Amino acid sequence: MSKRRKLTQRSQLISEDFVKRSIINWLTCNKWGRNLRFGGLRDHGVDIRVQHSDYGVYYLIETKGESTIRQGQEVAFVYSLGQIITRMNVPKGKYKYALGLPDSSAKIAIRRIPWQVAKKLSLYVLSVNAAGKVKQYGWKDIMNLSK
């Protein structure tokens, strides 16, 4: 039996659309609901852009789904990181950035992003599990997990 078939039999892959919908639900439950904009899979620009309901802070989020091959999780992380970095052309303080990833890719991101970089860039990792639960990791979380 091929590795691809084993992976799909073992668990259902988490799609980019599922990651995006889970994060949008999490955002609205956590007062990030103003000026919510999100694109489809073929749209250009950041996947989710939202403003906090109480403050003028924006959250720009790049999302990716799960791959059928193990190396695909690494590629998803690297690709999403490159995409969000190219969108970092606005003043610091008014914007937060995040990579919205399935748990498998999020673990790689948390391990590979230096906490100092996450702090400097206001970069977060939003990890989505198969049940749609979202966990946010900021620079302090990344620092603590790297010890």
Secondary structure by P-SEA (a helix, b strand, c coil): ccaaaaaaaacccccaaaaaaaaaaaaaaaccccbbbbbccccccccbbbbbccccbbbbbbbbbbbcccaaaaaaaaaaaaaaaaacccccccbbbbbbccaaaaaaaaacccaaaaaaacbbbbbbcccbbbbbbcaaaaaaaac
